[in-house]
Amino acid sequence: MPSDRLVANELQQGTVARLNPGAGFGYVRDAEGRHSYIFVIGRALKHSQARTLTVGKAVRFRVSGQGRVDELVVA
């Protein structure tokens, strides 16, 4: 039976939903648009990669068991 919940540690595809580089965080939304997760710049991705992020940008990400992004890969 399919689940609406994402499995922790599974690499997901999605987009940057909101971005606040001054505060050092943002949100990504999964490809289906059902879930949104927070990421912290400097933890989920390198600061140099953060410069290329914009709202709507395609990314791949890995979610922790607590619903935070552990890894963010700019597509």
GUKE-382978 format. One record per residue (C-alpha): residue in one letter; x, y, z. Coordinates in steps of 0.001 Angstrom, whole numbers, plus 524288, in hexadecimal, padded with zeros to 5 digits. Each point is the difference from the previous one (the first is absolute). Layout:
<rs>
r lumpa = A | px = X | py = Y | pz = Z
...
</rs>
This chain:
<rs>
r lumpa = M | px = 80000 | py = 80000 | pz = 80000
r lumpa = P | px = 805F3 | py = 80D32 | pz = 7FC1D
r lumpa = S | px = 80272 | py = 809B8 | pz = 80AC0
r lumpa = D | px = 7FEA9 | py = 80ED6 | pz = 7FFDF
r lumpa = R | px = 80BE5 | py = 800F9 | pz = 808CF
r lumpa = L | px = 80D86 | py = 800B9 | pz = 7FA31
r lumpa = V | px = 809CF | py = 7F601 | pz = 8047C
r lumpa = A | px = 80B6E | py = 805C1 | pz = 807A3
r lumpa = N | px = 80CEC | py = 7FFDD | pz = 7F8A5
r lumpa = E | px = 7F98C | py = 7FE1D | pz = 7F2B2
r lumpa = L | px = 804D9 | py = 809A6 | pz = 7F5B5
r lumpa = Q | px = 7F452 | py = 80807 | pz = 7FB78
r lumpa = Q | px = 7FDE9 | py = 80960 | pz = 7F4BE
r lumpa = G | px = 7F9BB | py = 80D1E | pz = 80202
r lumpa = T | px = 8016B | py = 80EAC | pz = 7FF2A
r lumpa = V | px = 80404 | py = 80B31 | pz = 808B9
r lumpa = A | px = 7F335 | py = 80547 | pz = 8057D
r lumpa = R | px = 8050A | py = 80B3D | pz = 8086B
r lumpa = L | px = 80D7E | py = 8056E | pz = 8027E
r lumpa = N | px = 8056F | py = 808FF | pz = 80A66
r lumpa = P | px = 80EC5 | py = 80052 | pz = 7FDDC
r lumpa = G | px = 801D2 | py = 80B18 | pz = 809BD
r lumpa = A | px = 7FA8B | py = 7F778 | pz = 80AC9
r lumpa = G | px = 806FF | py = 7F3F0 | pz = 7FAB6
r lumpa = F | px = 7F496 | py = 7F71B | pz = 7FCC7
r lumpa = G | px = 7F5AC | py = 7FCB7 | pz = 7F612
r lumpa = Y | px = 7F57A | py = 7F633 | pz = 7FCAC
r lumpa = V | px = 7FEFC | py = 7F5B4 | pz = 7F575
r lumpa = R | px = 7F382 | py = 7F9C7 | pz = 7FB0E
r lumpa = D | px = 7FF7F | py = 7F21B | pz = 7FAE9
r lumpa = A | px = 7FCEF | py = 7FD8E | pz = 7F19F
r lumpa = E | px = 7F1B9 | py = 7FCE2 | pz = 8030F
r lumpa = G | px = 7FE7D | py = 80C9D | pz = 807B3
r lumpa = R | px = 7FAA4 | py = 7F8D3 | pz = 80BDF
r lumpa = H | px = 80B1A | py = 80227 | pz = 809A8
r lumpa = S | px = 808D7 | py = 80B66 | pz = 80355
r lumpa = Y | px = 80CB1 | py = 7FEA4 | pz = 807AA
r lumpa = I | px = 80970 | py = 809A7 | pz = 8062A
r lumpa = F | px = 80E7C | py = 80044 | pz = 7FCE0
r lumpa = V | px = 80B17 | py = 80769 | pz = 8064C
r lumpa = I | px = 80A58 | py = 805EC | pz = 7F72A
r lumpa = G | px = 80D42 | py = 7FB12 | pz = 80466
r lumpa = R | px = 7FA69 | py = 7F322 | pz = 804D3
r lumpa = A | px = 7F7FA | py = 7FB10 | pz = 7F48F
r lumpa = L | px = 808AB | py = 8063A | pz = 7F596
r lumpa = K | px = 80C68 | py = 807F3 | pz = 7FECE
r lumpa = H | px = 7FF2C | py = 80EC2 | pz = 80086
r lumpa = S | px = 805D7 | py = 800AE | pz = 7F254
r lumpa = Q | px = 7F4AF | py = 7F7C5 | pz = 7FAD0
r lumpa = A | px = 7F62F | py = 808A4 | pz = 80704
r lumpa = R | px = 80363 | py = 80B3B | pz = 7F6E9
r lumpa = T | px = 7FA04 | py = 7F882 | pz = 7F493
r lumpa = L | px = 7F30A | py = 7FD72 | pz = 806EE
r lumpa = T | px = 7F3BD | py = 8071F | pz = 7FBF5
r lumpa = V | px = 7F1AB | py = 7FD81 | pz = 802CF
r lumpa = G | px = 7FB0D | py = 7F5F4 | pz = 7F646
r lumpa = K | px = 80D7E | py = 7FA0C | pz = 7FDAE
r lumpa = A | px = 80007 | py = 7F12E | pz = 7FE50
r lumpa = V | px = 80744 | py = 7F8BF | pz = 80AC6
r lumpa = R | px = 801CB | py = 7F268 | pz = 8056F
r lumpa = F | px = 7FFBE | py = 7FE6B | pz = 80EA8
r lumpa = R | px = 800FB | py = 7F627 | pz = 80AFE
r lumpa = V | px = 7F6E2 | py = 8012F | pz = 80BB2
r lumpa = S | px = 8034F | py = 7FC3D | pz = 80DFA
r lumpa = G | px = 7F6A2 | py = 7F8C5 | pz = 808CB
r lumpa = Q | px = 7FC4E | py = 80D1F | pz = 80615
r lumpa = G | px = 7FB8D | py = 805CE | pz = 7F303
r lumpa = R | px = 80BF0 | py = 80899 | pz = 7FDF0
r lumpa = V | px = 8084B | py = 7FFC3 | pz = 7F3C7
r lumpa = D | px = 80D2D | py = 7F9B6 | pz = 802D7
r lumpa = E | px = 80558 | py = 80127 | pz = 7F23C
r lumpa = L | px = 7FC3F | py = 80905 | pz = 7F4D2
r lumpa = V | px = 80552 | py = 7FE4C | pz = 7F23E
r lumpa = V | px = 7FDF5 | py = 80AE3 | pz = 7F62D
r lumpa = A | px = 7FB45 | py = 7F9EF | pz = 7F346
</rs>
